[in-house]
Amino acid sequence: MAKITFDIKESFGELSKAANGWTKELNLVSWNNREAKYDIRTWDEEHESMGKGITLDKEELIILKGILNNMEL
């Protein structure tokens, strides 16, 4: 199995922090030297290990932003 590589190009913010120190973050990440995409997932404190997450392209992020803006919270 090939090793997954990643490069966090930009960090936009931390959504939450677990008791074990892992944080859920929104970042712009390049996976396997591909074009960077918006990414929401958990990371360890050193950003060496990550949990499952979701990756969105710019158009998907714009749609998500619209959905969130229209939600009554």
MOPAC internal coordinates of N, CA, C and O (Angstrom, degrees):
PM7 1SCF
backbone

  N    0.0000 0     0.00 0     0.00 0    0    0    0
  C    1.4512 1     0.00 0     0.00 0    1    0    0
  C    1.5330 1   108.95 1     0.00 0    2    1    0
  O    1.2310 1   120.39 1   -47.73 1    3    2    1
  N    1.3231 1   116.85 1   132.27 1    3    2    1
  C    1.4584 1   121.83 1  -178.41 1    5    3    2
  C    1.5281 1   110.26 1   -73.48 1    6    5    3
  O    1.2310 1   121.20 1   -35.37 1    7    6    5
  N    1.3124 1   115.30 1   144.63 1    7    6    5
  C    1.4591 1   120.90 1   178.47 1    9    7    6
  C    1.5274 1   109.60 1   -73.55 1   10    9    7
  O    1.2310 1   121.04 1   -43.09 1   11   10    9
  N    1.3216 1   115.62 1   136.91 1   11   10    9
  C    1.4618 1   121.18 1   176.95 1   13   11   10
  C    1.5216 1   108.01 1   -84.28 1   14   13   11
  O    1.2310 1   120.99 1   -51.81 1   15   14   13
  N    1.3227 1   115.72 1   128.19 1   15   14   13
  C    1.4562 1   120.36 1   176.78 1   17   15   14
  C    1.5254 1   108.96 1  -108.98 1   18   17   15
  O    1.2310 1   121.05 1   -26.31 1   19   18   17
  N    1.3227 1   115.59 1   153.69 1   19   18   17
  C    1.4516 1   119.80 1   178.93 1   21   19   18
  C    1.5182 1   109.64 1  -150.23 1   22   21   19
  O    1.2310 1   121.59 1   -26.07 1   23   22   21
  N    1.3207 1   114.55 1   153.93 1   23   22   21
  C    1.4562 1   122.09 1   175.86 1   25   23   22
  C    1.5252 1   107.23 1  -140.33 1   26   25   23
  O    1.2310 1   120.60 1   -66.01 1   27   26   25
  N    1.3289 1   116.45 1   113.99 1   27   26   25
  C    1.4602 1   120.68 1   178.25 1   29   27   26
  C    1.5272 1   107.21 1   -78.11 1   30   29   27
  O    1.2310 1   121.00 1   -70.27 1   31   30   29
  N    1.3294 1   115.69 1   109.73 1   31   30   29
  C    1.4653 1   121.82 1  -177.11 1   33   31   30
  C    1.5263 1   112.19 1   -80.69 1   34   33   31
  O    1.2310 1   120.84 1   143.48 1   35   34   33
  N    1.3420 1   116.00 1   -36.52 1   35   34   33
  C    1.4666 1   120.17 1  -178.87 1   37   35   34
  C    1.5174 1   108.90 1  -154.96 1   38   37   35
  O    1.2310 1   120.67 1   -40.49 1   39   38   37
  N    1.3108 1   116.33 1   139.51 1   39   38   37
  C    1.4646 1   122.26 1   175.99 1   41   39   38
  C    1.5192 1   108.48 1  -107.53 1   42   41   39
  O    1.2310 1   120.92 1   -50.94 1   43   42   41
  N    1.3411 1   115.84 1   129.06 1   43   42   41
  C    1.4619 1   120.12 1  -177.92 1   45   43   42
  C    1.5154 1   112.73 1  -100.97 1   46   45   43
  O    1.2310 1   120.25 1   155.28 1   47   46   45
  N    1.3379 1   117.13 1   -24.72 1   47   46   45
  C    1.4517 1   118.27 1   178.14 1   49   47   46
  C    1.5062 1   113.15 1   160.48 1   50   49   47
  O    1.2310 1   122.33 1   -16.65 1   51   50   49
  N    1.3179 1   113.15 1   163.35 1   51   50   49
  C    1.4565 1   123.01 1   179.53 1   53   51   50
  C    1.5214 1   108.11 1  -100.22 1   54   53   51
  O    1.2310 1   120.30 1   -51.74 1   55   54   53
  N    1.3323 1   117.04 1   128.26 1   55   54   53
  C    1.4572 1   121.79 1  -179.85 1   57   55   54
  C    1.5217 1   111.93 1   -89.13 1   58   57   55
  O    1.2310 1   120.47 1   144.43 1   59   58   57
  N    1.3303 1   116.71 1   -35.57 1   59   58   57
  C    1.4604 1   120.28 1   179.50 1   61   59   58
  C    1.5210 1   109.19 1  -163.72 1   62   61   59
  O    1.2310 1   121.45 1   -14.70 1   63   62   61
  N    1.3384 1   114.83 1   165.30 1   63   62   61
  C    1.4579 1   121.00 1   177.64 1   65   63   62
  C    1.5147 1   108.61 1  -133.98 1   66   65   63
  O    1.2310 1   120.50 1   -51.25 1   67   66   65
  N    1.3328 1   116.65 1   128.75 1   67   66   65
  C    1.4640 1   122.47 1  -179.90 1   69   67   66
  C    1.5289 1   110.11 1   -85.94 1   70   69   67
  O    1.2310 1   121.08 1   -15.51 1   71   70   69
  N    1.3141 1   115.53 1   164.49 1   71   70   69
  C    1.4678 1   121.62 1   179.64 1   73   71   70
  C    1.5279 1   111.92 1   -59.65 1   74   73   71
  O    1.2310 1   120.35 1   151.28 1   75   74   73
  N    1.3329 1   116.94 1   -28.72 1   75   74   73
  C    1.4698 1   120.56 1  -179.31 1   77   75   74
  C    1.5298 1   112.84 1   -81.98 1   78   77   75
  O    1.2310 1   119.82 1  -178.05 1   79   78   77
  N    1.3390 1   117.94 1     1.95 1   79   78   77
  C    1.4548 1   121.78 1   177.84 1   81   79   78
  C    1.5185 1   114.60 1    94.87 1   82   81   79
  O    1.2310 1   120.00 1   168.41 1   83   82   81
  N    1.3357 1   117.61 1   -11.59 1   83   82   81
  C    1.4588 1   120.43 1   178.56 1   85   83   82
  C    1.5223 1   109.47 1   -70.63 1   86   85   83
  O    1.2310 1   120.55 1   -36.30 1   87   86   85
  N    1.3331 1   116.55 1   143.70 1   87   86   85
  C    1.4539 1   121.54 1  -179.60 1   89   87   86
  C    1.5196 1   110.50 1  -120.23 1   90   89   87
  O    1.2310 1   121.02 1   -35.30 1   91   90   89
  N    1.3405 1   115.65 1   144.70 1   91   90   89
  C    1.4609 1   121.86 1   172.70 1   93   91   90
  C    1.5214 1   105.71 1   -95.00 1   94   93   91
  O    1.2310 1   120.70 1   -54.96 1   95   94   93
  N    1.3366 1   116.26 1   125.04 1   95   94   93
  C    1.4596 1   120.55 1  -171.31 1   97   95   94
  C    1.5220 1   112.23 1  -134.11 1   98   97   95
  O    1.2310 1   121.31 1   -23.39 1   99   98   97
  N    1.3366 1   115.11 1   156.61 1   99   98   97
  C    1.4590 1   122.39 1   168.60 1  101   99   98
  C    1.5150 1   106.75 1  -105.55 1  102  101   99
  O    1.2310 1   120.95 1   -61.57 1  103  102  101
  N    1.3266 1   115.80 1   118.43 1  103  102  101
  C    1.4667 1   122.09 1  -178.81 1  105  103  102
  C    1.5208 1   110.14 1  -134.75 1  106  105  103
  O    1.2310 1   120.97 1   -16.63 1  107  106  105
  N    1.3196 1   115.75 1   163.37 1  107  106  105
  C    1.4601 1   123.04 1   169.32 1  109  107  106
  C    1.5204 1   105.26 1  -102.57 1  110  109  107
  O    1.2310 1   120.62 1   -65.02 1  111  110  109
  N    1.3413 1   116.41 1   114.98 1  111  110  109
  C    1.4665 1   121.24 1  -170.51 1  113  111  110
  C    1.5171 1   110.63 1  -126.11 1  114  113  111
  O    1.2310 1   120.72 1   -44.32 1  115  114  113
  N    1.3218 1   116.23 1   135.68 1  115  114  113
  C    1.4618 1   122.63 1   170.48 1  117  115  114
  C    1.5223 1   107.17 1   -97.33 1  118  117  115
  O    1.2310 1   120.47 1   -61.27 1  119  118  117
  N    1.3340 1   116.70 1   118.73 1  119  118  117
  C    1.4597 1   122.62 1   178.53 1  121  119  118
  C    1.5233 1   109.14 1  -101.03 1  122  121  119
  O    1.2310 1   120.14 1   -52.38 1  123  122  121
  N    1.3236 1   117.33 1   127.62 1  123  122  121
  C    1.4678 1   123.41 1   177.58 1  125  123  122
  C    1.5309 1   112.20 1    53.31 1  126  125  123
  O    1.2310 1   121.07 1  -137.88 1  127  126  125
  N    1.3304 1   115.57 1    42.12 1  127  126  125
  C    1.4723 1   123.25 1   177.21 1  129  127  126
  C    1.5226 1   113.60 1    61.81 1  130  129  127
  O    1.2310 1   120.36 1  -155.81 1  131  130  129
  N    1.3284 1   116.93 1    24.19 1  131  130  129
  C    1.4615 1   121.08 1   176.40 1  133  131  130
  C    1.5205 1   109.61 1   -93.10 1  134  133  131
  O    1.2310 1   121.15 1    -4.29 1  135  134  133
  N    1.3304 1   115.41 1   175.71 1  135  134  133
  C    1.4622 1   120.95 1   177.09 1  137  135  134
  C    1.5219 1   109.41 1   -56.85 1  138  137  135
  O    1.2310 1   120.56 1   -43.38 1  139  138  137
  N    1.3179 1   116.54 1   136.62 1  139  138  137
  C    1.4663 1   121.63 1  -178.32 1  141  139  138
  C    1.5251 1   110.41 1   -66.74 1  142  141  139
  O    1.2310 1   121.16 1   -37.44 1  143  142  141
  N    1.3468 1   115.38 1   142.56 1  143  142  141
  C    1.4632 1   122.53 1   177.49 1  145  143  142
  C    1.5193 1   108.59 1  -131.20 1  146  145  143
  O    1.2310 1   121.17 1   -18.17 1  147  146  145
  N    1.3239 1   115.37 1   161.83 1  147  146  145
  C    1.4559 1   121.65 1   178.31 1  149  147  146
  C    1.5207 1   108.06 1   -76.08 1  150  149  147
  O    1.2310 1   120.83 1   -41.31 1  151  150  149
  N    1.3105 1   116.01 1   138.69 1  151  150  149
  C    1.4484 1   120.59 1  -168.61 1  153  151  150
  C    1.5229 1   110.43 1  -141.79 1  154  153  151
  O    1.2310 1   120.58 1   -51.19 1  155  154  153
  N    1.3413 1   116.50 1   128.81 1  155  154  153
  C    1.4626 1   122.29 1   174.46 1  157  155  154
  C    1.5224 1   106.72 1  -116.83 1  158  157  155
  O    1.2310 1   120.64 1   -61.92 1  159  158  157
  N    1.3454 1   116.39 1   118.08 1  159  158  157
  C    1.4641 1   120.86 1   179.00 1  161  159  158
  C    1.5188 1   109.84 1  -165.31 1  162  161  159
  O    1.2310 1   121.00 1    -8.44 1  163  162  161
  N    1.3223 1   115.69 1   171.56 1  163  162  161
  C    1.4542 1   121.12 1   177.14 1  165  163  162
  C    1.5214 1   110.30 1   -91.09 1  166  165  163
  O    1.2310 1   121.53 1   -34.36 1  167  166  165
  N    1.3231 1   114.68 1   145.64 1  167  166  165
  C    1.4616 1   122.48 1  -179.86 1  169  167  166
  C    1.5233 1   109.26 1  -133.91 1  170  169  167
  O    1.2310 1   120.97 1   -31.53 1  171  170  169
  N    1.3367 1   115.74 1   148.47 1  171  170  169
  C    1.4566 1   118.81 1   171.79 1  173  171  170
  C    1.5230 1   108.77 1   -74.33 1  174  173  171
  O    1.2310 1   120.71 1    -6.58 1  175  174  173
  N    1.3127 1   116.26 1   173.42 1  175  174  173
  C    1.4694 1   120.65 1  -174.38 1  177  175  174
  C    1.5233 1   113.37 1   -61.79 1  178  177  175
  O    1.2310 1   119.54 1   150.32 1  179  178  177
  N    1.3306 1   118.49 1   -29.68 1  179  178  177
  C    1.4671 1   122.26 1  -178.15 1  181  179  178
  C    1.5297 1   113.04 1   -95.13 1  182  181  179
  O    1.2310 1   120.15 1  -179.88 1  183  182  181
  N    1.3305 1   117.31 1     0.12 1  183  182  181
  C    1.4683 1   122.66 1  -176.11 1  185  183  182
  C    1.5331 1   111.51 1    56.63 1  186  185  183
  O    1.2310 1   121.16 1  -141.13 1  187  186  185
  N    1.3312 1   115.39 1    38.87 1  187  186  185
  C    1.4594 1   121.08 1   175.84 1  189  187  186
  C    1.5233 1   111.46 1  -103.46 1  190  189  187
  O    1.2310 1   120.31 1   150.79 1  191  190  189
  N    1.3259 1   117.01 1   -29.21 1  191  190  189
  C    1.4617 1   122.45 1   178.23 1  193  191  190
  C    1.5176 1   108.52 1  -124.09 1  194  193  191
  O    1.2310 1   121.42 1   -32.55 1  195  194  193
  N    1.3428 1   114.88 1   147.45 1  195  194  193
  C    1.4537 1   119.81 1  -178.71 1  197  195  194
  C    1.5098 1   110.15 1  -136.10 1  198  197  195
  O    1.2310 1   121.38 1   -22.35 1  199  198  197
  N    1.3284 1   114.96 1   157.65 1  199  198  197
  C    1.4550 1   121.71 1   174.99 1  201  199  198
  C    1.5203 1   109.92 1   -97.39 1  202  201  199
  O    1.2310 1   121.30 1     5.25 1  203  202  201
  N    1.3201 1   115.11 1  -174.75 1  203  202  201
  C    1.4588 1   119.85 1   176.55 1  205  203  202
  C    1.5173 1   109.08 1   -67.04 1  206  205  203
  O    1.2310 1   121.56 1   -28.61 1  207  206  205
  N    1.3187 1   114.63 1   151.39 1  207  206  205
  C    1.4486 1   118.48 1  -179.05 1  209  207  206
  C    1.5120 1   111.35 1  -157.32 1  210  209  207
  O    1.2310 1   121.48 1    14.20 1  211  210  209
  N    1.3090 1   114.78 1  -165.80 1  211  210  209
  C    1.4578 1   121.87 1   179.22 1  213  211  210
  C    1.5174 1   108.37 1  -131.02 1  214  213  211
  O    1.2310 1   121.03 1   -42.01 1  215  214  213
  N    1.3269 1   115.64 1   137.99 1  215  214  213
  C    1.4525 1   122.35 1   179.86 1  217  215  214
  C    1.5212 1   108.85 1  -117.60 1  218  217  215
  O    1.2310 1   120.65 1   -47.81 1  219  218  217
  N    1.3237 1   116.36 1   132.19 1  219  218  217
  C    1.4572 1   122.28 1  -176.65 1  221  219  218
  C    1.5217 1   110.83 1  -127.07 1  222  221  219
  O    1.2310 1   120.53 1   -38.90 1  223  222  221
  N    1.3398 1   116.59 1   141.10 1  223  222  221
  C    1.4588 1   118.11 1   171.02 1  225  223  222
  C    1.5309 1   107.94 1   -82.58 1  226  225  223
  O    1.2310 1   120.22 1    -3.84 1  227  226  225
  N    1.3146 1   117.19 1   176.16 1  227  226  225
  C    1.4694 1   120.93 1  -174.32 1  229  227  226
  C    1.5272 1   111.79 1   -59.89 1  230  229  227
  O    1.2310 1   120.13 1   137.86 1  231  230  229
  N    1.3347 1   117.36 1   -42.14 1  231  230  229
  C    1.4566 1   120.78 1  -178.72 1  233  231  230
  C    1.5320 1   111.09 1   -64.17 1  234  233  231
  O    1.2310 1   120.22 1   139.36 1  235  234  233
  N    1.3272 1   117.19 1   -40.64 1  235  234  233
  C    1.4646 1   120.86 1   178.08 1  237  235  234
  C    1.5253 1   110.96 1   -66.00 1  238  237  235
  O    1.2310 1   120.13 1   141.75 1  239  238  237
  N    1.3238 1   117.35 1   -38.25 1  239  238  237
  C    1.4640 1   120.87 1   178.60 1  241  239  238
  C    1.5226 1   110.72 1   -65.75 1  242  241  239
  O    1.2310 1   120.10 1   141.32 1  243  242  241
  N    1.3217 1   117.42 1   -38.68 1  243  242  241
  C    1.4701 1   121.35 1   177.34 1  245  243  242
  C    1.5231 1   110.33 1   -62.96 1  246  245  243
  O    1.2310 1   120.12 1   137.58 1  247  246  245
  N    1.3402 1   117.37 1   -42.42 1  247  246  245
  C    1.4641 1   121.16 1   177.89 1  249  247  246
  C    1.5219 1   110.34 1   -64.26 1  250  249  247
  O    1.2310 1   120.20 1   135.92 1  251  250  249
  N    1.3330 1   117.23 1   -44.08 1  251  250  249
  C    1.4637 1   120.97 1   178.13 1  253  251  250
  C    1.5264 1   110.87 1   -60.42 1  254  253  251
  O    1.2310 1   120.53 1   137.82 1  255  254  253
  N    1.3267 1   116.58 1   -42.18 1  255  254  253
  C    1.4661 1   119.99 1   178.66 1  257  255  254
  C    1.5238 1   110.35 1   -60.13 1  258  257  255
  O    1.2310 1   120.04 1   137.90 1  259  258  257
  N    1.3217 1   117.52 1   -42.10 1  259  258  257
  C    1.4600 1   121.19 1   178.04 1  261  259  258
  C    1.5160 1   112.25 1   -62.82 1  262  261  259
  O    1.2310 1   120.70 1   136.83 1  263  262  261
  N    1.3369 1   116.26 1   -43.17 1  263  262  261
  C    1.4629 1   120.49 1   178.00 1  265  263  262
  C    1.5201 1   110.06 1   -60.86 1  266  265  263
  O    1.2310 1   120.37 1   132.99 1  267  266  265
  N    1.3305 1   116.90 1   -47.01 1  267  266  265
  C    1.4694 1   120.57 1  -179.18 1  269  267  266
  C    1.5173 1   111.92 1   -64.50 1  270  269  267
  O    1.2310 1   120.18 1   141.49 1  271  270  269
  N    1.3381 1   117.26 1   -38.51 1  271  270  269
  C    1.4690 1   120.59 1   179.21 1  273  271  270
  C    1.5212 1   111.21 1   -64.63 1  274  273  271
  O    1.2310 1   120.06 1   150.42 1  275  274  273
  N    1.3371 1   117.49 1   -29.58 1  275  274  273
  C    1.4621 1   121.39 1  -177.93 1  277  275  274
  C    1.5225 1   113.68 1   -89.34 1  278  277  275
  O    1.2310 1   120.15 1   173.99 1  279  278  277
  N    1.3187 1   117.33 1    -6.01 1  279  278  277
  C    1.4608 1   120.77 1   179.54 1  281  279  278
  C    1.5163 1   110.57 1   -80.49 1  282  281  279
  O    1.2310 1   121.19 1   -37.56 1  283  282  281
  N    1.3162 1   115.34 1   142.44 1  283  282  281
  C    1.4602 1   120.03 1   174.43 1  285  283  282
  C    1.5189 1   107.39 1   -95.04 1  286  285  283
  O    1.2310 1   120.94 1   -68.97 1  287  286  285
  N    1.3180 1   115.80 1   111.03 1  287  286  285
  C    1.4646 1   120.70 1  -177.01 1  289  287  286
  C    1.5118 1   110.63 1  -109.90 1  290  289  287
  O    1.2310 1   120.10 1   180.00 1  291  290  289

